């Protein structure tokens, strides 16, 4: 029996689905293994960050799923890989499958995953130590101060025709989790005469280091929730270099 978490869409309206406890009981009664694919795979609750609950790996295991699989990146924030946990008998069978050799992780992925997972040993400090949870925990006041500071510097450095504005925005968590949830954020919107938003975004991606922005209503937007404070100067340098 396979349950796959609807991690990138949401069914709205009259709909029902069995819980993992019910499926695990059904599997046991018929001698059939139950596999729970959690998508992103949450190791900690997201309620402190103002987000809806996501299926927890621990809960799935405790509820009786024989095998639980989830991503090592996304909400965990480690290297791009898949993680399989569960009952030893089924894990041993999976390890003996010929495909396991082709799909196995390299040493660097394992080392990076180990370092990331160690951060979750102190969940109360995730907002300090883990970039993803630090970004999730930022307030709009913090983001607004940084956005306004950069906007002021750009207005002084760029030609008068370049439009620089700080706008209310929304950060979409995405990546296999909370598909319709957003967090309030602050965006820096940039429009320049003589260059389209598409062309400016392309040049930003070709910058060193590459900068990925999004386009909305003919403006290039920078979501400050996704920019580390140390990267503000990089965005400033890129825009001045491309638009001055």
N, CA, C and O of each residue as an XYZ file, in Angstrom:
976
protein
N       0.863     -1.181      0.000
C       0.000      0.000      0.000
C       0.896      1.227      0.000
O       1.782      1.353      0.845
N       0.671      2.121     -0.935
C       1.485      3.335     -1.053
C       0.619      4.569     -0.841
O      -0.390      4.753     -1.522
N       1.015      5.410      0.104
C       0.382      6.715      0.265
C       1.387      7.773     -0.163
O       2.527      7.781      0.302
N       0.958      8.668     -1.055
C       1.824      9.749     -1.527
C       1.219     11.074     -1.084
O       0.082     11.392     -1.430
N       1.981     11.838     -0.322
C       1.513     13.140      0.164
C       1.361     14.110     -0.998
O       2.265     14.256     -1.821
N       0.194     14.781     -1.057
C      -0.017     15.769     -2.129
C       0.734     17.049     -1.762
O       0.170     18.009     -1.236
N       2.028     17.014     -2.063
C       2.931     18.055     -1.577
C       2.964     19.301     -2.443
O       3.451     20.338     -1.992
N       2.462     19.240     -3.672
C       2.522     20.427     -4.530
C       1.168     20.795     -5.109
O       1.090     21.491     -6.122
N       0.098     20.329     -4.469
C      -1.243     20.753     -4.856
C      -2.160     20.542     -3.659
O      -1.777     19.891     -2.687
N      -3.344     21.080     -3.727
C      -4.296     20.958     -2.632
C      -5.679     20.687     -3.204
O      -6.121     21.392     -4.111
N      -6.362     19.679     -2.687
C      -7.736     19.385     -3.085
C      -8.668     20.203     -2.199
O      -8.617     20.104     -0.973
N      -9.519     21.013     -2.828
C     -10.445     21.870     -2.097
C     -11.865     21.394     -2.388
O     -12.216     21.157     -3.544
N     -12.668     21.257     -1.365
C     -14.032     20.786     -1.558
C     -14.263     19.500     -0.790
O     -13.528     19.184      0.146
N     -15.284     18.762     -1.188
C     -15.622     17.522     -0.487
C     -14.623     16.436     -0.865
O     -14.615     15.968     -2.003
N     -13.809     16.048      0.051
C     -12.808     15.013     -0.205
C     -12.402     14.378      1.120
O     -12.377     15.039      2.158
N     -12.092     13.114      1.070
C     -11.629     12.401      2.255
C     -10.425     11.550      1.887
O     -10.271     11.130      0.740
N      -9.583     11.305      2.864
C      -8.453     10.408      2.649
C      -8.137      9.694      3.956
O      -8.275     10.285      5.027
N      -7.716      8.440      3.889
C      -7.406      7.705      5.116
C      -6.107      8.204      5.735
O      -5.194      8.631      5.028
N      -6.037      8.147      7.043
C      -4.809      8.504      7.732
C      -3.809      7.364      7.658
O      -4.158      6.234      7.319
N      -2.565      7.676      7.978
C      -1.529      6.648      7.890
C      -1.770      5.546      8.922
O      -1.401      4.396      8.680
N      -2.382      5.870     10.069
C      -2.686      4.834     11.066
C      -3.656      3.812     10.494
O      -3.488      2.607     10.681
N      -4.685      4.312      9.786
C      -5.682      3.425      9.187
C      -5.057      2.535      8.113
O      -5.348      1.342      8.033
N      -4.199      3.130      7.294
C      -3.546      2.356      6.237
C      -2.590      1.318      6.825
O      -2.494      0.196      6.327
N      -1.882      1.707      7.891
C      -0.954      0.762      8.529
C      -1.708     -0.432      9.109
O      -1.255     -1.572      9.005
N      -2.860     -0.162      9.720
C      -3.673     -1.249     10.274
C      -4.189     -2.158      9.162
O      -4.219     -3.379      9.315
N      -4.593     -1.557      8.046
C      -5.068     -2.342      6.904
C      -3.950     -3.223      6.353
O      -4.167     -4.390      6.026
N      -2.754     -2.650      6.254
C      -1.627     -3.426      5.756
C      -1.291     -4.599      6.659
O      -1.044     -5.709      6.187
N      -1.283     -4.345      7.971
C      -0.973     -5.422      8.924
C      -1.995     -6.558      8.833
O      -1.638     -7.734      8.901
N      -3.268     -6.190      8.680
C      -4.323     -7.211      8.650
C      -4.232     -8.107      7.425
O      -4.748     -9.225      7.437
N      -3.586     -7.636      6.373
C      -3.465     -8.421      5.143
C      -2.023     -8.831      4.849
O      -1.750     -9.419      3.802
N      -1.105     -8.528      5.755
C       0.291     -8.883      5.533
C       0.930     -8.135      4.380
O       1.793     -8.670      3.683
N       0.502     -6.888      4.178
C       1.001     -6.073      3.064
C       1.789     -4.893      3.634
O       1.294     -4.219      4.538
N       2.992     -4.623      3.139
C       3.754     -3.472      3.648
C       3.116     -2.148      3.244
O       2.495     -2.041      2.187
N       3.275     -1.151      4.093
C       2.738      0.188      3.839
C       3.903      1.157      3.661
O       4.773      1.265      4.525
N       3.908      1.857      2.533
C       4.955      2.832      2.214
C       4.335      4.221      2.235
O       3.304      4.454      1.604
N       4.957      5.138      2.955
C       4.456      6.510      3.067
C       5.464      7.465      2.434
O       6.547      7.683      2.977
N       5.106      8.028      1.293
C       5.960      9.008      0.604
C       5.537     10.396      1.065
O       4.459     10.872      0.709
N       6.384     11.045      1.856
C       6.030     12.325      2.471
C       6.427     13.536      1.635
O       6.139     14.666      2.028
N       7.073     13.334      0.505
C       7.503     14.487     -0.290
C       8.667     15.191      0.386
O       9.763     14.638      0.486
N       8.427     16.413      0.849
C       9.502     17.190      1.455
C       9.999     16.561      2.753
O      11.204     16.496      2.995
N       9.082     16.104      3.576
C       9.487     15.454      4.815
C       9.863     16.430      5.911
O      10.992     16.921      5.946
N       8.929     16.716      6.808
C       9.193     17.661      7.897
C       9.738     16.919      9.112
O       9.162     15.926      9.558
N      10.851     17.412      9.640
C      11.409     16.852     10.873
C      10.955     17.632     12.093
O      11.010     17.120     13.211
N      10.504     18.869     11.891
C       9.989     19.703     12.981
C       8.680     20.328     12.521
O       8.417     20.420     11.322
N       7.865     20.755     13.470
C       6.607     21.404     13.142
C       6.820     22.788     12.537
O       7.786     23.477     12.865
N       5.910     23.184     11.652
C       6.029     24.480     10.984
C       5.119     25.546     11.585
O       5.147     26.697     11.150
N       4.307     25.176     12.588
C       3.391     26.138     13.199
C       4.099     27.377     13.760
O       3.566     28.478     13.623
N       5.294     27.246     14.395
C       5.965     28.447     14.908
C       6.313     29.466     13.828
O       6.586     30.628     14.130
N       6.305     29.032     12.576
C       6.638     29.935     11.469
C       5.385     30.420     10.738
O       5.473     31.022      9.668
N       4.212     30.148     11.335
C       2.970     30.617     10.737
C       2.504     29.805      9.556
O       1.754     30.309      8.720
N       2.930     28.553      9.464
C       2.570     27.700      8.339
C       1.718     26.528      8.806
O       1.759     26.135      9.972
N       0.946     25.977      7.870
C       0.098     24.836      8.184
C       0.949     23.605      8.471
O       2.118     23.531      8.092
N       0.338     22.652      9.141
C       1.051     21.430      9.505
C       1.383     20.605      8.269
O       0.583     20.508      7.338
N       2.558     20.022      8.272
C       2.987     19.083      7.244
C       3.188     17.717      7.902
O       3.513     17.649      9.088
N       2.999     16.630      7.150
C       3.225     15.300      7.734
C       4.645     15.178      8.291
O       5.623     15.489      7.610
N       4.735     14.727      9.520
C       6.033     14.599     10.177
C       6.583     13.186      9.983
O       5.844     12.205     10.071
N       7.865     13.095      9.721
C       8.511     11.794      9.543
C       8.329     10.941     10.792
O       7.991      9.761     10.700
N       8.554     11.538     11.956
C       8.455     10.801     13.217
C       7.052     10.219     13.414
O       6.899      9.077     13.849
N       6.038     11.016     13.090
C       4.651     10.574     13.271
C       4.332      9.398     12.356
O       3.669      8.446     12.766
N       4.804      9.469     11.123
C       4.547      8.387     10.172
C       5.167      7.076     10.651
O       4.537      6.021     10.577
N       6.400      7.148     11.139
C       7.071      5.946     11.643
C       6.338      5.400     12.867
O       6.091      4.198     12.965
N       5.991      6.293     13.799
C       5.312      5.866     15.020
C       3.915      5.329     14.745
O       3.385      4.540     15.528
N       3.314      5.755     13.630
C       1.955      5.322     13.293
C       1.921      3.963     12.616
O       0.843      3.430     12.357
N       3.092      3.393     12.325
C       3.127      2.031     11.822
C       3.497      1.842     10.376
O       3.454      0.716      9.880
N       3.865      2.913      9.670
C       4.302      2.741      8.285
C       5.554      1.870      8.249
O       6.462      2.046      9.061
N       5.601      0.935      7.307
C       6.757      0.046      7.212
C       7.957      0.746      6.595
O       9.096      0.517      7.002
N       7.699      1.598      5.613
C       8.758      2.349      4.940
C       8.286      3.787      4.771
O       7.150      4.028      4.361
N       9.154      4.741      5.085
C       8.848      6.166      4.911
C       9.955      6.780      4.070
O      11.136      6.617      4.378
N       9.581      7.484      3.013
C      10.587      8.132      2.173
C      10.296      9.623      2.058
O       9.140     10.045      2.058
N      11.370     10.417      1.960
C      11.245     11.872      1.909
C      12.546     12.449      1.377
O      13.526     11.729      1.184
N      12.546     13.746      1.144
C      13.704     14.413      0.537
C      14.728     14.823      1.584
O      14.384     15.156      2.718
N      15.985     14.792      1.183
C      17.047     15.277      2.055
C      17.296     16.757      1.881
O      17.969     17.377      2.704
N      16.752     17.338      0.802
C      16.887     18.782      0.600
C      15.572     19.434      1.039
O      15.034     19.053      2.079
N      15.052     20.371      0.311
C      13.762     21.007      0.599
C      13.689     21.456      2.066
O      14.526     22.247      2.502
N      12.705     20.969      2.834
C      12.549     21.448      4.212
C      13.705     21.042      5.112
O      14.009     21.745      6.076
N      14.344     19.940      4.822
C      15.504     19.551      5.632
C      16.689     20.440      5.304
O      17.486     20.767      6.183
N      16.809     20.835      4.036
C      17.847     21.790      3.664
C      19.212     21.196      3.411
O      20.205     21.923      3.381
N      19.284     19.893      3.227
C      20.560     19.248      2.948
C      20.806     19.100      1.461
O      20.217     19.831      0.664
N      21.668     18.166      1.068
C      21.945     17.948     -0.354
C      20.738     17.315     -1.037
O      19.872     16.738     -0.379
N      20.688     17.427     -2.359
C      19.580     16.830     -3.099
C      19.731     15.315     -3.080
O      20.627     14.756     -3.711
N      18.843     14.669     -2.351
C      18.898     13.215     -2.225
C      17.573     12.732     -1.674
O      16.738     13.532     -1.252
N      17.379     11.425     -1.676
C      16.200     10.835     -1.079
C      16.588     10.030      0.146
O      17.657      9.421      0.186
N      15.720     10.029      1.145
C      15.974      9.297      2.387
C      14.878      8.250      2.560
O      13.695      8.549      2.397
N      15.273      7.035      2.888
C      14.327      5.952      3.157
C      14.585      5.447      4.569
O      15.699      5.039      4.896
N      13.555      5.477      5.403
C      13.661      4.942      6.762
C      12.525      3.948      6.964
O      11.546      3.956      6.217
N      12.654      3.098      7.967
C      11.579      2.157      8.229
C      12.054      0.910      8.936
O      13.120      0.887      9.551
N      11.246     -0.124      8.837
C      11.536     -1.375      9.528
C      12.709     -2.084      8.864
O      12.826     -2.114      7.639
N      13.575     -2.653      9.698
C      14.848     -3.201      9.223
C      14.678     -4.228      8.109
O      15.461     -4.247      7.159
N      13.663     -5.080      8.217
C      13.493     -6.143      7.216
C      13.265     -5.564      5.830
O      13.804     -6.068      4.844
N      12.463     -4.502      5.754
C      12.170     -3.898      4.447
C      13.346     -3.068      3.953
O      13.618     -3.032      2.753
N      14.042     -2.406      4.862
C      15.215     -1.624      4.457
C      16.288     -2.550      3.886
O      16.948     -2.199      2.908
N      16.467     -3.723      4.482
C      17.457     -4.678      3.977
C      17.096     -5.162      2.576
O      17.973     -5.331      1.729
N      15.808     -5.384      2.333
C      15.381     -5.801      0.992
C      15.644     -4.702     -0.032
O      16.075     -4.973     -1.153
N      15.381     -3.468      0.363
C      15.616     -2.339     -0.541
C      17.105     -2.224     -0.860
O      17.482     -1.980     -2.007
N      17.944     -2.399      0.154
C      19.398     -2.288     -0.044
C      19.934     -3.360     -0.993
O      20.945     -3.147     -1.662
N      19.263     -4.502     -1.051
C      19.719     -5.593     -1.915
C      19.213     -5.465     -3.349
O      19.634     -6.219     -4.227
N      18.312     -4.513     -3.586
C      17.806     -4.323     -4.948
C      18.937     -3.834     -5.853
O      19.695     -2.952     -5.451
N      19.070     -4.383     -7.063
C      20.157     -3.950     -7.958
C      20.168     -2.448     -8.239
O      21.229     -1.873     -8.481
N      18.998     -1.812     -8.208
C      18.946     -0.373     -8.476
C      19.585      0.443     -7.354
O      19.982      1.588     -7.568
N      19.685     -0.141     -6.166
C      20.249      0.595     -5.032
C      21.677      1.043     -5.321
O      22.094      2.111     -4.873
N      22.422      0.242     -6.059
C      23.802      0.620     -6.366
C      23.837      1.822     -7.304
O      24.677      2.709     -7.155
N      22.925      1.847     -8.266
C      22.892      2.960     -9.216
C      22.438      4.257     -8.556
O      22.863      5.342     -8.953
N      21.575      4.147     -7.549
C      20.995      5.328     -6.923
C      21.702      5.757     -5.636
O      21.309      6.749     -5.022
N      22.722      5.036     -5.226
C      23.334      5.323     -3.931
C      23.988      6.713     -3.925
O      24.449      7.210     -4.953
N      24.011      7.312     -2.747
C      24.617      8.638     -2.591
C      26.140      8.523     -2.529
O      26.682      7.505     -2.098
N      26.813      9.579     -2.966
C      28.256      9.647     -2.835
C      28.655     10.108     -1.446
O      27.807     10.498     -0.642
N      29.939     10.061     -1.171
C      30.440     10.422      0.160
C      30.160     11.880      0.505
O      29.854     12.200      1.654
N      30.263     12.768     -0.488
C      30.037     14.184     -0.210
C      28.583     14.442      0.173
O      28.312     15.232      1.078
N      27.638     13.776     -0.516
C      26.221     13.937     -0.175
C      25.946     13.437      1.233
O      25.207     14.069      1.988
N      26.538     12.306      1.586
C      26.326     11.748      2.923
C      26.915     12.666      3.992
O      26.299     12.873      5.038
N      28.098     13.214      3.739
C      28.724     14.121      4.709
C      27.894     15.391      4.875
O      27.706     15.873      5.992
N      27.396     15.931      3.757
C      26.576     17.144      3.831
C      25.264     16.873      4.551
O      24.797     17.704      5.330
N      24.668     15.713      4.293
C      23.412     15.364      4.961
C      23.627     15.183      6.460
O      22.803     15.622      7.263
N      24.722     14.543      6.838
C      25.023     14.351      8.262
C      25.152     15.698      8.976
O      24.597     15.891     10.057
N      25.885     16.620      8.363
C      26.076     17.935      8.983
C      24.750     18.670      9.125
O      24.523     19.362     10.118
N      23.870     18.520      8.130
C      22.569     19.186      8.181
C      21.677     18.570      9.247
O      21.040     19.290     10.016
N      21.628     17.243      9.299
C      20.762     16.568     10.268
C      21.176     16.865     11.706
O      20.331     16.888     12.601
N      22.464     17.091     11.935
C      22.921     17.414     13.291
C      22.297     18.711     13.800
O      22.134     18.892     15.007
N      21.947     19.614     12.882
C      21.315     20.868     13.299
C      19.963     20.614     13.958
O      19.535     21.384     14.818
N      19.284     19.525     13.553
C      17.954     19.231     14.084
C      18.009     18.593     15.467
O      16.967     18.376     16.085
N      19.208     18.289     15.963
C      19.332     17.775     17.325
C      19.005     18.859     18.345
O      18.697     18.556     19.498
N      19.072     20.123     17.923
C      18.699     21.251     18.786
C      17.651     22.079     18.045
O      17.961     23.163     17.552
N      16.404     21.580     17.958
C      15.378     22.268     17.164
C      15.097     23.687     17.624
O      14.673     24.531     16.833
N      15.335     23.952     18.909
C      15.085     25.304     19.417
C      16.082     26.320     18.867
O      15.859     27.525     18.979
N      17.175     25.849     18.277
C      18.187     26.759     17.737
C      18.209     26.780     16.205
O      19.108     27.362     15.599
N      17.207     26.137     15.585
C      17.191     26.069     14.124
C      17.153     27.447     13.482
O      17.819     27.685     12.475
N      16.370     28.358     14.064
C      16.243     29.696     13.479
C      17.564     30.457     13.499
O      17.751     31.398     12.727
N      18.479     30.055     14.376
C      19.793     30.703     14.430
C      20.793     30.028     13.489
O      21.621     30.699     12.873
N      20.713     28.702     13.380
C      21.774     27.940     12.719
C      21.439     27.456     11.308
O      22.339     27.206     10.507
N      20.158     27.327     11.007
C      19.750     26.729      9.732
C      19.206     27.815      8.801
O      18.237     28.487      9.156
N      19.801     28.003      7.623
C      19.374     29.095      6.725
C      17.894     29.058      6.368
O      17.251     30.107      6.329
N      17.338     27.879      6.107
C      15.928     27.803      5.711
C      15.027     28.272      6.838
O      14.107     29.057      6.605
N      15.272     27.809      8.046
C      14.406     28.180      9.164
C      14.671     29.606      9.623
O      13.793     30.252     10.195
N      15.869     30.093      9.376
C      16.135     31.514      9.625
C      15.305     32.369      8.672
O      14.730     33.377      9.082
N      15.239     31.971      7.403
C      14.436     32.716      6.429
C      12.952     32.644      6.758
O      12.235     33.638      6.641
N      12.488     31.453      7.176
C      11.077     31.306      7.520
C      10.693     32.189      8.702
O       9.560     32.664      8.781
N      11.629     32.410      9.619
C      11.326     33.149     10.834
C      11.478     34.656     10.746
O      11.153     35.355     11.706
N      11.959     35.179      9.630
C      12.161     36.622      9.502
C      10.831     37.370      9.497
O       9.859     36.906      8.901
N      10.785     38.525     10.159
C       9.577     39.351     10.177
C       9.603     40.344      9.022
O      10.661     40.638      8.467
N       8.427     40.857      8.667
C       8.362     41.847      7.586
C       9.056     43.146      7.990
O       9.535     43.884      7.129
N       9.113     43.431      9.287
C       9.834     44.634      9.731
C      11.324     44.507      9.423
O      11.939     45.445      8.914
N      11.899     43.351      9.730
C      13.318     43.123      9.432
C      13.575     43.205      7.933
O      14.529     43.842      7.487
N      12.713     42.554      7.166
C      12.879     42.542      5.714
C      12.700     43.933      5.136
O      13.427     44.333      4.227
N      11.724     44.674      5.668
C      11.458     46.018      5.166
C      12.621     46.966      5.400
O      12.935     47.789      4.540
N      13.266     46.858      6.561
C      14.406     47.733      6.844
C      15.536     47.491      5.851
O      16.139     48.438      5.346
N      15.817     46.237      5.575
C      16.886     45.928      4.618
C      16.523     46.376      3.210
O      17.359     46.926      2.492
N      15.277     46.142      2.818
C      14.847     46.523      1.467
C      14.906     48.039      1.281
O      15.342     48.519      0.235
N      14.472     48.786      2.285
C      14.493     50.255      2.184
C      15.924     50.788      2.143
O      16.214     51.753      1.437
N      16.807     50.159      2.900
C      18.210     50.590      2.895
C      18.831     50.393      1.518
O      19.535     51.270      1.017
N      18.569     49.241      0.909
C      19.114     48.988     -0.426
C      18.462     49.897     -1.456
O      19.139     50.398     -2.353
N      17.152     50.116     -1.339
C      16.457     50.998     -2.279
C      17.036     52.401     -2.237
O      17.218     53.033     -3.277
N      17.327     52.891     -1.034
C      17.900     54.229     -0.892
C      19.264     54.320     -1.562
O      19.560     55.299     -2.247
N      20.093     53.302     -1.363
C      21.426     53.300     -1.975
C      21.338     53.247     -3.495
O      22.120     53.899     -4.186
N      20.394     52.479     -4.015
C      20.252     52.356     -5.466
C      19.735     53.648     -6.092
O      20.171     54.035     -7.176
N      18.804     54.313     -5.409
C      18.271     55.577     -5.951
C      19.375     56.623     -6.073
O      19.370     57.434     -6.999
N      20.318     56.602     -5.139
C      21.422     57.564     -5.196
C      22.416     57.218     -6.304
O      23.034     58.112     -6.882
N      22.572     55.939     -6.599
C      23.619     55.512     -7.530
C      23.149     55.381     -8.973
O      23.956     55.473     -9.897
N      21.837     55.166     -9.177
C      21.336     54.890    -10.519
C      20.709     56.124    -11.158
O      20.327     57.052    -10.446
N      20.596     56.156    -12.487
C      19.961     57.286    -13.178
C      18.529     57.503    -12.697
O      17.879     56.577    -12.211
N      18.053     58.720    -12.836
C      16.734     59.086    -12.316
C      15.605     58.288    -12.954
O      14.557     58.109    -12.335
N      15.796     57.810    -14.168
C      14.731     57.087    -14.853
C      14.492     55.677    -14.352
O      13.487     55.060    -14.705
N      15.387     55.161    -13.545
C      15.229     53.796    -13.027
C      14.253     53.813    -11.852
O      14.447     54.556    -10.890
N      13.216     53.002    -11.932
C      12.213     52.941    -10.872
C      12.637     51.907     -9.829
O      12.859     50.737    -10.142
N      12.743     52.365     -8.597
C      13.082     51.492     -7.470
C      11.976     51.634     -6.437
O      11.693     52.745     -5.987
N      11.349     50.531     -6.054
C      10.262     50.597     -5.079
C      10.313     49.391     -4.149
O      10.716     48.297     -4.543
N       9.898     49.616     -2.915
C       9.757     48.528     -1.945
C       8.272     48.206     -1.836
O       7.462     49.090     -1.555
N       7.919     46.960     -2.055
C       6.519     46.560     -2.096
C       6.261     45.395     -1.144
O       7.163     44.629     -0.803
N       4.996     45.287     -0.728
C       4.590     44.100      0.022
C       4.606     42.900     -0.919
O       4.188     43.002     -2.072
N       5.080     41.789     -0.431
C       5.141     40.588     -1.258
C       4.762     39.356     -0.470
O       4.429     39.432      0.712
N       4.817     38.227     -1.135
C       4.523     36.949     -0.499
C       5.597     35.942     -0.881
O       5.949     35.800     -2.052
N       6.106     35.254      0.117
C       7.084     34.191     -0.129
C       6.352     32.860     -0.141
O       5.621     32.534      0.794
N       6.552     32.097     -1.198
C       5.943     30.776     -1.300
C       6.969     29.731     -0.898
O       8.042     29.640     -1.494
N       6.636     28.953      0.106
C       7.580     27.957      0.607
C       7.822     26.891     -0.448
O       8.968     26.603     -0.792
N       6.737     26.298     -0.968
C       6.862     25.353     -2.078
C       7.798     24.204     -1.787
O       7.948     23.784     -0.640
N       8.430     23.693     -2.838
C       9.435     22.617     -2.723
C       8.901     21.385     -2.015
O       9.542     20.854     -1.108
N       7.732     20.934     -2.429
C       7.221     19.691     -1.870
C       6.586     19.827     -0.507
O       6.449     18.837      0.212
N       6.190     21.048     -0.132
C       5.569     21.244      1.173
C       4.620     22.434      1.115
O       4.779     23.341      0.299
N       3.611     22.407      2.017
C       2.622     23.486      2.149
C       2.333     24.169      0.801
O       2.720     25.320      0.600
N       1.656     23.469     -0.121
C       1.526     23.939     -1.501
C       0.836     25.277     -1.686
O       1.166     26.000     -2.626
N      -0.115     25.639     -0.824
C      -0.823     26.907     -1.037
C      -0.487     27.937      0.032
O      -1.114     28.995      0.089
N       0.479     27.647      0.867
C       0.833     28.554      1.955
C       1.842     29.604      1.491
O       2.752     29.307      0.717
N       1.667     30.826      1.972
C       2.638     31.885      1.710
C       2.942     32.625      3.010
O       2.165     32.579      3.964
N       4.075     33.302      3.029
C       4.461     34.146      4.154
C       4.574     35.581      3.666
O       5.111     35.811      2.582
N       4.083     36.560      4.430
C       4.238     37.959      4.015
C       5.710     38.334      3.945
O       6.503     37.935      4.798
N       6.069     39.102      2.928
C       7.472     39.455      2.739
C       7.573     40.875      2.199
O       6.569     41.577      2.079
N       8.774     41.283      1.881
C       9.036     42.576      1.255
C       9.855     42.349     -0.012
O      10.862     41.641     -0.007
N       9.395     42.969     -1.095
C      10.071     42.847     -2.383
C      10.679     44.177     -2.793
O      10.126     45.241     -2.516
N      11.814     44.103     -3.449
C      12.398     45.266     -4.114
C      12.048     45.143     -5.592
O      12.444     44.180     -6.247
N      11.300     46.122     -6.123
C      10.880     46.107     -7.525
C      11.748     47.068     -8.327
O      11.972     48.207     -7.916
N      12.232     46.603     -9.473
C      13.131     47.406    -10.308
C      12.620     47.429    -11.745
O      12.358     46.384    -12.339
N      12.483     48.639    -12.297
C      12.166     48.839    -13.710
C      13.132     49.877    -14.263
O      13.408     50.885    -13.613
N      13.644     49.629    -15.466
C      14.614     50.559    -16.053
C      14.252     50.839    -17.504
O      13.870     49.925    -18.235
N      14.368     52.104    -17.932
C      14.086     52.434    -19.328
C      15.128     51.805    -20.254
O      16.314     51.744    -19.931
N      14.661     51.343    -21.401
C      15.586     50.811    -22.388
C      15.980     49.362    -22.194
O      16.760     48.821    -22.979
N      15.453     48.726    -21.161
C      15.750     47.307    -20.937
C      14.505     46.638    -20.364
O      13.934     47.114    -19.383
N      14.094     45.552    -20.968
C      12.898     44.856    -20.500
C      13.198     44.083    -19.223
O      14.351     43.799    -18.898
N      12.128     43.752    -18.511
C      12.298     42.964    -17.291
C      12.919     41.606    -17.607
O      13.744     41.100    -16.846
N      12.513     41.019    -18.737
C      13.068     39.715    -19.125
C      14.571     39.810    -19.385
O      15.336     38.933    -18.985
N      14.986     40.888    -20.062
C      16.407     41.049    -20.375
C      17.219     41.310    -19.107
O      18.316     40.775    -18.946
N      16.678     42.135    -18.209
C      17.389     42.410    -16.958
C      17.519     41.136    -16.127
O      18.575     40.865    -15.555
N      16.440     40.354    -16.063
C      16.495     39.101    -15.305
C      17.525     38.148    -15.908
O      18.228     37.443    -15.184
N      17.607     38.134    -17.243
C      18.591     37.280    -17.911
C      20.011     37.720    -17.575
O      20.876     36.885    -17.309
N      20.251     39.029    -17.586
C      21.587     39.538    -17.271
C      21.956     39.268    -15.809
O      23.119     39.015    -15.493
N      20.967     39.323    -14.931
C      21.231     39.017    -13.526
C      21.636     37.551    -13.353
O      22.504     37.226    -12.543
N      21.000     36.682    -14.121
C      21.360     35.256    -14.026
C      22.757     34.996    -14.577
O      23.419     34.033    -14.188
N      23.202     35.868    -15.489
C      24.543     35.717    -16.067
C      25.609     36.434    -15.240
O      26.797     36.351    -15.549
N      25.185     37.137    -14.190
C      26.111     37.872    -13.329
C      26.927     36.875    -12.505
O      26.546     35.714    -12.360
N      28.048     37.345    -11.970
C      28.873     36.515    -11.083
C      28.885     37.121     -9.685
O      29.465     38.188     -9.486
N      28.250     36.457     -8.702
C      27.520     35.192     -8.801
C      26.139     35.399     -9.434
O      25.615     36.512     -9.394
N      25.540     34.352    -10.017
C      24.214     34.491    -10.633
C      23.156     34.893     -9.610
O      23.170     34.432     -8.468
N      22.238     35.761    -10.039
C      21.148     36.212     -9.174
C      19.832     35.877     -9.871
O      19.592     36.308    -10.999
N      18.996     35.118     -9.205
C      17.711     34.712     -9.775
C      16.600     35.536     -9.129
O      16.341     35.427     -7.930
N      15.955     36.356     -9.940
C      14.826     37.157     -9.481
C      13.578     36.673    -10.214
O      13.656     35.782    -11.059
N      12.434     37.260     -9.891
C      11.234     36.900    -10.636
C      10.642     38.156    -11.267
O      10.986     39.275    -10.884
N       9.757     37.964    -12.227
C       9.173     39.076    -12.977
C       7.686     39.166    -12.667
O       6.977     38.159    -12.671
N       7.222     40.382    -12.399
C       5.794     40.614    -12.157
C       5.445     42.015    -12.643
O       6.044     43.003    -12.216
N       4.467     42.085    -13.539
C       4.003     43.371    -14.076
C       5.167     44.207    -14.610
O       5.310     45.381    -14.268
N       5.981     43.595    -15.440
C       7.092     44.270    -16.126
C       8.170     44.790    -15.181
O       8.979     45.632    -15.571
N       8.188     44.302    -13.955
C       9.240     44.693    -13.009
C       9.987     43.442    -12.549
O       9.419     42.353    -12.466
N      11.264     43.626    -12.254
C      12.063     42.542    -11.685
C      11.967     42.643    -10.165
O      12.245     43.694     -9.588
N      11.575     41.556     -9.527
C      11.354     41.563     -8.083
C      12.403     40.724     -7.356
O      12.772     39.633     -7.791
N      12.867     41.272     -6.238
C      13.791     40.565     -5.355
C      13.079     40.350     -4.022
O      12.790     41.310     -3.308
N      12.798     39.101     -3.689
C      12.144     38.771     -2.427
C      13.208     38.738     -1.333
O      14.093     37.882     -1.348
N      13.120     39.665     -0.391
C      14.170     39.781      0.620
C      14.179     38.627      1.611
O      15.158     38.455      2.337
N      13.125     37.840      1.661
C      13.167     36.662      2.528
C      14.158     35.633      1.986
O      14.696     34.826      2.744
N      14.395     35.662      0.684
C      15.279     34.673      0.063
C      16.704     35.185     -0.110
O      17.550     34.489     -0.672
N      16.975     36.389      0.366
C      18.312     36.981      0.239
C      18.942     37.063      1.628
O      18.358     37.644      2.543
N      20.112     36.491      1.785
C      20.818     36.588      3.060
C      21.339     38.018      3.242
O      21.691     38.667      2.257
N      21.394     38.524      4.486
C      21.877     39.897      4.698
C      23.224     40.179      4.051
O      23.441     41.275      3.534
N      24.124     39.219      4.071
C      25.444     39.428      3.466
C      25.373     39.536      1.949
O      26.336     39.956      1.307
N      24.221     39.151      1.369
C      24.068     39.184     -0.084
C      23.461     40.490     -0.589
O      23.407     40.718     -1.797
N      23.005     41.348      0.323
C      22.434     42.634     -0.099
C      23.430     43.415     -0.947
O      23.061     44.010     -1.960
N      24.691     43.411     -0.531
C      25.721     44.158     -1.262
C      25.949     43.578     -2.654
O      26.296     44.310     -3.581
N      25.757     42.270     -2.808
C      25.924     41.644     -4.126
C      24.825     42.107     -5.068
O      25.088     42.418     -6.230
N      23.586     42.153     -4.567
C      22.466     42.636     -5.386
C      22.685     44.096     -5.767
O      22.436     44.492     -6.906
N      23.152     44.892     -4.810
C      23.427     46.306     -5.097
C      24.492     46.439     -6.181
O      24.324     47.206     -7.129
N      25.575     45.701     -6.044
C      26.658     45.781     -7.025
C      26.190     45.341     -8.416
O      26.576     45.935     -9.423
N      25.367     44.313     -8.462
C      24.881     43.810     -9.744
C      23.998     44.836    -10.442
O      24.173     45.096    -11.632
N      23.056     45.420     -9.714
C      22.130     46.369    -10.333
C      22.845     47.642    -10.778
O      22.545     48.188    -11.840
N      23.784     48.111     -9.972
C      24.535     49.307    -10.369
C      25.386     49.001    -11.596
O      25.481     49.823    -12.507
N      25.997     47.833    -11.625
C      26.829     47.472    -12.764
C      26.040     47.294    -14.047
O      26.537     47.599    -15.131
N      24.807     46.799    -13.932
C      24.000     46.530    -15.118
C      23.186     47.726    -15.588
O      22.859     47.819    -16.771
N      22.853     48.645    -14.685
C      21.922     49.723    -15.030
C      22.535     51.110    -15.016
O      21.897     52.066    -15.456
N      23.754     51.243    -14.525
C      24.327     52.589    -14.442
C      24.689     53.105    -15.840
O      25.186     54.223    -15.975
